[in-house]
């Protein structure tokens, strides 16, 4: 923060030439008299037409200009050249750019129906700084009085008129050139999707008639026939032709380099196989992926009408098989066939697939960050991208990891992990019921089988976790994804517990039941929504909702069989099994303010309920608060539950059944690889049941708001492109553990740097 203040304190006009002015402000002002701008015209849409923007600001400070001004223009050596590269030179006011901006704003408003709009620019100066204000008098907008269709292609006339229900232009709406262009693109796609391969937006135009009308226009919607120029350059006109796919040729092992250098010699030795109406052309021998797997991903099939959507979906689904570096789809004109009603064109579809390397070995070095612990890991990874020639992705990983907590506390300071993981992903549902190819093409189903063994050692205990999971996933639409794990089997075994730590947990029944051998057998359902569109979306939502259930069928079966209990619980594989239900929701909203800054907010809530065969939730399923991805002003696992006051103990490990956390973060770019953030975190954890060993820990609707912890702070991020390192300095604002006076620390006592400040390290953004 000191760097920002130092840079901002520099004279902003230090390097403004004599006789020139620094552009300090550029503002749009809509005149109140006359017609106001409608909701369809946003000021944000007008700003790109201003040709000069002032120097960028962070918190109202021209930070990057300040960095530039810290340099000496006569020196190139460090740090002067570096400061100029990461900074921003002063924006010198240009009156010609202001005039052109006014003209462009006027032109834009006319395209939005404000034919009589007026835009004037005025310049004010203060010292060596200039302010430009663009005053806009929009006037009354023109609206669409009527739409008249002029379909000159007789073959398309009935089809286009039937589609007018989907037309984006409506009577009474404000005239909008951008909307007309979108309508051209929409109609082009509609027509091409029903077989008209050669149709384009060049055959669509609008003739606007505003004569003798009061602020109204008539839109003449014109679709022209196909224009053909003969050998003498004379044009002739005919109806557009509908095209049908004759044959489909797939090259599953296409090498574009050899095809370019060797030409027909390269493809001359290929064999041709006919499978389900599709020709597969490839070198002799077995292909990497079975033909039936490829055809299941294809929407372009022989006998179907040409469709842009079918081609796009085919390309996307073939790429999703994760077996091809390149997917190229092209069409060749195969002549004309004469029918009873019309002449149809024929197309041959050629699909060229460039395969990836089937098997690979790699060594991965990665940063790890789980539960607030920062560390590193080394992974030995083997992958086979088509294990059984069905685009099955098989992965085997040997993993060794070491994590450490920056805080000086026992229990979770250092963690060692060693394990083996294996997974197999199938591009279909593994089930006794065969799904149709149409479902596979539409929903991209997958089956994932995972198995692993992990050994974890911390200073106060050592345990192992063995697991196997069967899961299914499929897409709902372009933004949604569903995941169901009908079978999840985990065996947790505690090998060693430090006697001192054992004495601590024995004093609390909740923790005593947590640190035990347990078997978890159940299932999980997840729904994911993400509407982010890379490079196009200004803001987006990321929502995940999940539901867990475990031990219910086992408990029912044991009771039905009249099985005996040991120590009041049923046992599976000589240890008790967990029985619980758990639901959680995690939603974050990302808003991009400008190219330098963004605002992100997040809300997480989760509830777990143990019953039947379990006194408490399994330790792996319990919630904790604090740490790098949570409420950052508290050490990981040191907050809560509720208003419970942690007694003096060398072990800090507070967990519970309910969690509620809200975060808000303002992110901004500074310079080089450095980014900054200001954040506010709030939340806590609670138990579902009364816990006499931890008074104040139970969740109650009447008191939970008084038990919300609040922290704030400042963070730095180091964007290394392949990895983002993060450090956040959190400051407690409200501590629910206070029972006397205000829980707000500024209103209760002076800040204590040892107890009220927490420095956490992380990898990636916190949410």
C-alpha positions, -999 to 999 in steps of 0.1 A, spaced: 0 0 0 29 23 7 41 19 -29 7 31 -42 7 61 -19 42 70 -30 34 67 -67 2 87 -63 20 115 -45 41 123 -76 32 153 -97 8 139 -123 18 165 -149 55 160 -144 61 148 -179 34 168 -197 51 189 -224 49 227 -223 17 240 -239 -1 206 -235 -26 194 -209 -31 161 -191 -65 146 -198 -77 141 -162 -114 134 -168 -137 123 -196 -174 121 -188 -207 114 -205 -236 137 -195 -271 131 -208 -291 163 -208 -323 162 -187 -344 182 -210 -359 163 -239 -362 125 -241 -340 104 -217 -319 75 -229 -340 42 -227 -329 11 -209 -317 -4 -242 -289 22 -244 -263 18 -216 -237 45 -208 -212 16 -208 -220 10 -245 -212 46 -253 -178 47 -236 -159 27 -262 -166 54 -287 -146 80 -268 -112 79 -285 -92 92 -254 -95 78 -219 -77 93 -189 -50 74 -172 -62 44 -153 -71 47 -116 -71 24 -86 -91 37 -56 -93 70 -74 -55 72 -77 -36 73 -110 -13 46 -97 3 35 -131 9 71 -141 26 76 -107 50 47 -114 59 62 -148 66 96 -132 89 80 -107 113 73 -135 139 96 -151 132 99 -189 169 105 -195 179 72 -180 173 37 -194 190 16 -167 171 0 -139 148 10 -123 139 38 -147 133 17 -178 114 -8 -158 92 18 -141 82 31 -176 74 -4 -188 51 -13 -159 37 22 -156 16 43 -180 27 75 -197 5 106 -194 -25 108 -217 -22 142 -234 -54 159 -243 -61 159 -281 -89 183 -292 -92 165 -326 -98 132 -308 -126 149 -287 -143 161 -319 -141 127 -335 -154 111 -303 -185 134 -305 -191 123 -341 -188 87 -333 -211 90 -303 -237 107 -326 -233 80 -352 -238 53 -326 -269 70 -312 -284 72 -347 -278 35 -351 -299 30 -319 -328 50 -334 -319 85 -322 -318 100 -356 -320 136 -343 -294 131 -315 -270 159 -307 -236 155 -291 -214 184 -281 -180 183 -264 -168 210 -239 -133 213 -225 -125 227 -191 -90 232 -177 -74 236 -144 -37 242 -144 -21 217 -168 -51 193 -166 -81 192 -190 -116 178 -184 -138 168 -214 -175 165 -210 -197 151 -238 -232 164 -235 -258 142 -252 -293 153 -262 -308 121 -275 -341 135 -287 -371 112 -294 -361 78 -307 -376 63 -339 -397 31 -335 -406 3 -359 -441 9 -372 -443 -21 -394 -422 -50 -409 -428 -59 -445 -412 -91 -458 -399 -93 -494 -388 -129 -499 -376 -130 -535 -365 -166 -533 -397 -187 -539 -382 -218 -523 -374 -200 -491 -405 -178 -489 -427 -202 -470 -399 -213 -447 -389 -178 -438 -424 -167 -432 -430 -196 -409 -400 -186 -389 -411 -149 -384 -423 -159 -349 -387 -160 -339 -378 -127 -355 -359 -104 -332 -375 -73 -348 -409 -64 -333 -434 -37 -341 -432 -8 -316 -396 -14 -306 -369 13 -309 -350 10 -342 -316 -6 -336 -290 -14 -363 -272 -39 -340 -305 -58 -336 -310 -59 -374 -275 -74 -378 -283 -100 -351 -315 -108 -370 -295 -113 -402 -272 -137 -384 -301 -155 -368 -319 -160 -401 -287 -171 -418 -282 -198 -392 -318 -209 -394 -317 -213 -431 -283 -231 -431 -296 -254 -404 -323 -267 -427 -300 -276 -455 -291 -244 -475 -253 -249 -475 -244 -218 -497 -268 -194 -480 -252 -164 -463 -260 -130 -448 -252 -114 -481 -286 -125 -493 -303 -106 -464 -307 -68 -462 -331 -43 -447 -345 -13 -465 -356 14 -441 -384 38 -449 -389 68 -426 -405 92 -451 -437 110 -441 -438 92 -407 -435 109 -373 -405 92 -355 -414 58 -370 -399 36 -397 -410 8 -419 -386 -21 -421 -385 -39 -454 -371 -73 -447 -355 -85 -480 -341 -120 -488 -326 -121 -523 -322 -152 -545 -288 -168 -553 -267 -148 -577 -245 -167 -602 -220 -151 -626 -214 -170 -659 -181 -171 -678 -189 -138 -695 -195 -120 -662 -232 -118 -667 -253 -124 -635 -282 -148 -633 -305 -155 -604 -321 -186 -591 -335 -201 -559 -311 -212 -532 -304 -249 -533 -310 -273 -504 -281 -297 -498 -281 -332 -483 -251 -352 -470 -244 -380 -494 -214 -398 -478 -193 -392 -447 -155 -399 -448 -136 -401 -415 -98 -401 -413 -92 -413 -377 -54 -411 -379 -49 -381 -401 -14 -365 -402 -17 -330 -417 21 -327 -422 24 -359 -442 -7 -351 -462 9 -317 -471 43 -331 -480 34 -364 -496 -1 -357 -510 -19 -387 -526 11 -409 -518 3 -406 -481 -34 -416 -485 -28 -441 -512 -19 -469 -488 -50 -464 -465 -76 -490 -460 -113 -481 -462 -138 -496 -438 -176 -491 -439 -193 -488 -404 -229 -478 -398 -230 -458 -430 -197 -440 -425 -164 -446 -444 -134 -449 -422 -101 -443 -441 -69 -451 -422 -36 -469 -424 -36 -507 -421 -39 -520 -385 -61 -512 -355 -72 -476 -349 -66 -459 -316 -104 -454 -311 -131 -479 -321 -152 -468 -350 -184 -471 -330 -171 -446 -304 -165 -421 -331 -199 -425 -348 -216 -421 -314 -201 -386 -313 -212 -376 -348 -242 -356 -357 -234 -354 -394 -247 -386 -409 -254 -398 -445 -288 -388 -457 -293 -359 -434 -297 -323 -445 -267 -300 -441 -268 -283 -407 -243 -259 -391 -253 -270 -357 -247 -306 -365 -212 -298 -377 -204 -278 -346 -217 -304 -322 -198 -331 -340 -166 -312 -337 -172 -304 -300 -180 -341 -291 -151 -355 -310 -128 -331 -292 -144 -341 -259 -131 -377 -264 -96 -362 -254 -80 -384 -281 -75 -359 -309 -53 -328 -312 -72 -315 -342 -107 -320 -355 -113 -306 -390 -147 -309 -407 -151 -299 -444 -176 -304 -472 -171 -312 -509 -198 -306 -535 -209 -340 -549 -233 -328 -576 -270 -325 -579 -298 -350 -577 -332 -343 -593 -363 -350 -572 -400 -347 -577 -403 -313 -561 -369 -297 -564 -332 -302 -572 -311 -310 -542 -273 -306 -539 -252 -334 -525 -223 -329 -501 -196 -353 -490 -185 -346 -455 -148 -352 -447 -137 -354 -410 -100 -354 -403 -89 -364 -369 -53 -359 -358 -47 -382 -328 -28 -374 -296 -1 -397 -283 -19 -426 -268 4 -433 -238 24 -409 -217 46 -408 -186 52 -376 -168 66 -362 -136 46 -334 -120 58 -309 -95 30 -290 -80 21 -267 -51 -5 -281 -28 -30 -262 -7 -56 -281 14 -73 -269 45 -50 -239 48 -18 -259 46 8 -249 19 33 -273 5 45 -292 -25 40 -326 -41 58 -348 -66 36 -370 -88 46 -399 -111 18 -401 -137 10 -427 -164 -18 -420 -188 -35 -441 -215 -60 -420 -235 -77 -451 -250 -71 -481 -228 -96 -504 -245 -98 -485 -278 -130 -468 -266 -115 -434 -257 -112 -445 -221 -89 -423 -202 -69 -443 -177 -46 -425 -152 -23 -440 -126 -6 -416 -101 20 -422 -74 20 -392 -51 42 -378 -24 34 -345 -7 46 -324 22 25 -296 36 32 -271 64 11 -245 82 27 -211 87 12 -207 121 31 -219 152 5 -244 164 7 -281 170 -15 -308 155 -15 -297 119 18 -280 115 34 -305 91 18 -331 70 33 -359 50 12 -378 25 20 -408 3 -4 -425 -20 -15 -442 -52 -45 -432 -72 -60 -448 -103 -89 -436 -124 -107 -447 -155 -131 -424 -174 -154 -440 -200 -172 -418 -226 -205 -435 -218 -226 -448 -189 -215 -481 -175 -248 -497 -168 -269 -527 -177 -293 -504 -197 -280 -493 -231 -286 -457 -238 -294 -445 -273 -268 -427 -294 -290 -396 -294 -287 -393 -256 -249 -397 -259 -246 -370 -285 -269 -346 -266 -256 -350 -230 -220 -362 -233 -223 -388 -206 -193 -403 -188 -185 -429 -162 -156 -425 -138 -142 -453 -117 -116 -442 -91 -96 -461 -65 -68 -450 -42 -48 -454 -10 -34 -425 9 -12 -425 40 -12 -393 60 12 -385 89 10 -354 111 29 -348 144 0 -360 165 -15 -389 145 -11 -411 115 -39 -426 94 -47 -442 61 -76 -438 38 -86 -464 11 -113 -455 -13 -132 -466 -44 -158 -446 -62 -182 -452 -91 -195 -420 -107 -216 -408 -136 -216 -373 -152 -236 -357 -180 -243 -322 -193 -277 -306 -192 -269 -277 -215 -239 -256 -223 -238 -241 -187 -249 -271 -165 -233 -303 -155 -246 -332 -133 -225 -357 -113 -238 -387 -94 -217 -411 -74 -241 -439 -65 -212 -458 -48 -185 -443 -27 -166 -466 -4 -140 -452 21 -121 -470 48 -104 -447 73 -80 -464 98 -61 -446 126 -26 -461 131 -12 -438 158 -23 -410 181 -1 -389 202 -9 -396 239 -10 -359 247 -34 -353 218 -55 -383 228 -59 -369 263 -72 -336 248 -97 -352 225 -109 -376 252 -121 -346 271 -145 -337 243 -170 -363 231 -174 -347 197 -136 -350 190 -134 -384 207 -159 -398 182 -142 -381 153 -108 -397 157 -118 -433 153 -116 -459 126 -146 -457 103 -161 -470 71 -180 -446 49 -203 -462 23 -227 -440 5 -233 -417 -25 -232 -381 -37 -250 -359 -62 -236 -326 -75 -251 -299 -98 -227 -274 -113 -237 -242 -132 -212 -219 -148 -221 -194 -174 -187 -180 -180 -178 -174 -217 -141 -169 -222 -133 -134 -236 -170 -126 -240 -186 -125 -206 -183 -94 -185 -197 -112 -155 -207 -147 -146 -220 -171 -120 -204 -202 -107 -228 -223 -86 -223 -258 -71 -248 -277 -51 -242 -311 -36 -259 -338 -14 -243 -367 4 -258 -397 21 -240 -426 37 -248 -457 57 -285 -457 53 -289 -489 32 -263 -507 54 -281 -497 86 -314 -509 71 -299 -542 60 -283 -549 93 -316 -542 111 -336 -564 87 -311 -592 92 -312 -588 130 -274 -584 132 -258 -578 166 -241 -545 176 -207 -539 191 -204 -510 215 -238 -498 204 -230 -497 167 -231 -520 137 -197 -529 122 -185 -534 86 -150 -549 81 -145 -549 119 -150 -512 123 -182 -490 126 -197 -475 95 -208 -439 93 -244 -429 88 -253 -393 79 -268 -369 53 -251 -337 41 -261 -309 18 -241 -278 7 -243 -250 -18 -215 -228 -30 -222 -198 -52 -199 -170 -64 -205 -140 -87 -177 -125 -107 -181 -90 -120 -155 -74 -143 -154 -37 -136 -128 -28 -162 -96 -42 -176 -78 -35 -143 -102 -46 -116 -130 -69 -108 -154 -77 -79 -161 -112 -66 -186 -123 -39 -193 -157 -26 -217 -175 -3 -212 -210 11 -235 -229 33 -233 -266 44 -252 -288 69 -244 -323 80 -265 -345 102 -253 -378 117 -277 -403 131 -284 -440 136 -250 -457 135 -230 -425 141 -227 -402 170 -210 -375 150 -200 -368 113 -168 -385 101 -138 -363 105 -134 -360 67 -170 -347 64 -169 -321 92 -165 -284 85 -138 -261 98 -134 -223 96 -104 -200 91 -74 -203 67 -65 -192 33 -98 -200 15 -122 -191 42 -122 -164 69 -86 -153 65 -83 -133 97 -84 -166 117 -59 -194 117 -72 -225 100 -95 -246 124 -92 -219 151 -126 -203 147 -158 -215 164 -179 -234 167 -204 -206 175 -193 -185 205 -173 -213 221 -140 -201 236 -111 -223 229 -92 -231 261 -55 -228 263 -42 -258 244 -13 -265 221 -38 -282 197 -61 -261 176 -86 -282 157 -122 -271 159 -147 -287 136 -185 -289 135 -216 -299 114 -228 -265 100 -209 -239 81 -219 -205 68 -194 -182 51 -197 -150 29 -168 -134 11 -164 -102 -9 -132 -93 -27 -121 -64 -49 -92 -75 -71 -70 -51 -91 -38 -54 -112 -8 -35 -100 22 -40 -123 43 -68 -137 31 -101 -123 17 -84 -91 -20 -81 -84 -37 -67 -53 -70 -74 -34 -91 -60 -6 -114 -84 11 -141 -89 38 -149 -123 51 -177 -133 75 -191 -166 89 -186 -194 114 -193 -231 121 -218 -246 145 -228 -280 158 -262 -294 151 -267 -309 186 -260 -296 220 -223 -302 229 -218 -298 266 -180 -299 262 -181 -269 240 -207 -244 253 -221 -219 228 -213 -242 198 -249 -252 189 -266 -234 160 -297 -215 170 -317 -193 146 -323 -168 174 -286 -162 181 -265 -173 151 -262 -138 137 -245 -127 169 -220 -154 164 -208 -143 130 -171 -136 128 -160 -108 105 -125 -102 92 -110 -79 65 -76 -75 50 -53 -69 20 -37 -95 -3 -10 -97 -30 -11 -122 -58 18 -132 -80 5 -144 -114 31 -167 -129 7 -177 -157 10 -214 -149 6 -208 -112 -9 -180 -90 8 -176 -56 -12 -157 -30 -6 -141 3 -34 -125 24 -30 -104 55 -62 -107 75 -74 -85 104 -101 -95 128 -130 -70 130 -156 -90 150 -149 -119 173 -179 -140 185 -158 -154 214 -161 -121 233 -188 -124 260 -184 -89 275 -188 -56 257 -190 -53 220 -179 -82 198 -166 -56 174 -129 -53 182 -125 -16 173 -153 -8 198 -140 -30 225 -102 -28 227 -70 -20 208 -58 -44 181 -33 -70 191 -10 -79 162 -3 -113 177 -39 -124 181 -58 -102 157 -36 -104 126 -31 -135 105 -9 -140 74 -20 -169 52 -4 -183 20 -23 -199 -8 -23 -212 -44 -48 -198 -68 -77 -175 -60 -96 -182 -28 -129 -186 -47 
